[in-house]
């Protein structure tokens, strides 16, 4: 019975040693994935930045004509939506909370099949308690010209 404690200590040392090694390997893997090391080709369609109002889908062709679908996550209806930056367009109707809208935009064009990174600003107003507030949600959309 006097060796029972030593078996437990050995098992604990084994778990700690390999646990830390697995944790380090996982952290290195996540860092490499975030740096794009595992992206084997092609540019993926992503977006960065933006606030409560953001694009959920978009398409831009080589002439610069495109569509931008935005979603309203403000918690209240928004109106007077304008798109600026590398793309421009307007949406005349109100967008309810949680709703989406398809906006026709004109963007900077490029070569079909090549990648783009476009800076976008989505301006809008919302009314809370009788006070109208203007906001701007900014970010980038990344994709490939169709």
Phi, psi and omega in degrees: 000342184285348179266358183298319180293325181291327177294320179295320179294319179297317179296320180293318178297319178299312180297318181294315181299307182286330176298314179295321179296316179295320178299316179296316179298319179296317180297315178298319179298316179296317179298314179297320178296316180294331178281353178085014181299326184271002177282107189272008177151158179073152179260130182275158180272109181220170173221151178228156180082214179069157180250227184289332176256119186212159177286141175247343176200154180197161176209134178228128178266175186295338177279350179100355176284139181198177175231146180228121177256120182248157177237141180264111176248023184287334184095359179207156179299149176238158179211178181054051184278127176231146177248132180224183182097228179285350176231154177221145179177167179223158176228121189274342184263163174289150175242116182292163177302128181082354181276169179231163180215143177259120183246128174279127184233157171245123185239176171293127182275177180191193181275133179304132180092345179271159182275158176221154169227111185248130175279128185233138171237127179249108179264143181199166175237152174221152181243124179232122178058035180083357179255127179267129183238136177262135180231162175221124178253119186241153178179197180230144170248140184233133181189200181234132178299134178270000000 
